[in-house]
Amino acid sequence: MTQHSRIVAVAGLLAVGLCPALAGAEAAPVVPPPTAPITTTMPEAPLVPEAGPAEAVPVPTPADTVQAPPVDPSVTTPAPTPYAGPGTPPLTDPPGAGAPRPYAAPGTGPARPGFDFGGTSLAPLPPPPAPIDPAKIRRQPWRGRYWVALRMSITGPVAGIHPAAPSVLALGGGADFGWRVGNVLGLGMGLSGQTHNLRLLESLDLNTGLEGKRTHKGQMLYWDALFARVHLPLKRRFQPYVEAGLGLARLAHGAGGRSYGPQVRAALGLEGWVSNNLTLGFAGTYRLNALNHVPEREGWVVGHAMQGTFELGLHW
């Protein structure tokens, strides 16, 4: 046999041995049908021999498969309920997740870093004051704490020695400022004045050279340094009162010169409330004047006078 014939014979033998192996390797894998049960292990891939006849691929049997547990339609997992504010029952975890934990109320959770708006509008209110026993509360009508009174008076003589005692009936005016301590007691001070006396004196007219009489007016000024007014504690619109005070009197003589001395004020009056801040009042006021250094008199001169007073009061 020649060399060429030997080569052809070896190639034929190789072709006969390799064809079955190649046919087994290129065969399509076996796909189970859709209704087949799910297996837990995958079948091992067949080993491809290097040579020799093709081997059959093992097919899984029903004994090698694991059936999935059946589904119970009566067992359902409840859906969580959204949080709707205080008073809403907390959400529950699915079965088997442990004991349920309630949700924290809004604003009570851990502080989160961020911008602090702050301010007094977010600060808590202070605690309320301690309660007061109603039996200890003094129930009194509202009379205001302070007052200013505008006064108009008519002054006339009563007794005494001139010029300490007035010699004419004259109009006067003044004002008082007071502090109402309570419903009963009030303290104040005042300033008033009026024409006190008239005096006719002979005088020489320089233009004509004739002598005649001329009227000179004496003006009295009262400064009531302090007076106390005691009210009758009535809860009505009208409230009577009595008052007493001390002060200074100054008399400016019509012919020139001034006299000073102490003076006493005493009154009995009635005050009527028109509104919460306005009063009208009438009073009879007694004045005692003691003056020193009076012309044509020696020592102290004492006089007495009476005043009828109309008062408009402003209270707050």
Buried (B, 14 or more C-beta within 10 A) or exposed (E): EEEEEEEEEEEEEEEEEEEBBEEBEEEEEEEEEEEEEEEEEEEEEBEEEEEEEBEEEEEBEEEEBEEEEEEEEEEEEEEEEEBEEEEEEEBEEEEEEEEEEEEEEEEEEEEEEEEEEEEEEEEEEEEEEEEEEEEEEEEEEEBBEEBBBEBBBBBBBEEBBBBBBBBBEBEBEBEBEBEBEEBBEBBBBBBBBBBBBBBEEEEEEEEEEEEEEEEBBBBBBBBBEEBBBEBEEEEEEEBBBBBBBEBEBBBBBBEEEEBBBBBBBBBEBBBBBEEEEEBEBEBEBBBBBBBBBBEEBEEBBBBBBBBEBEBBBEBE
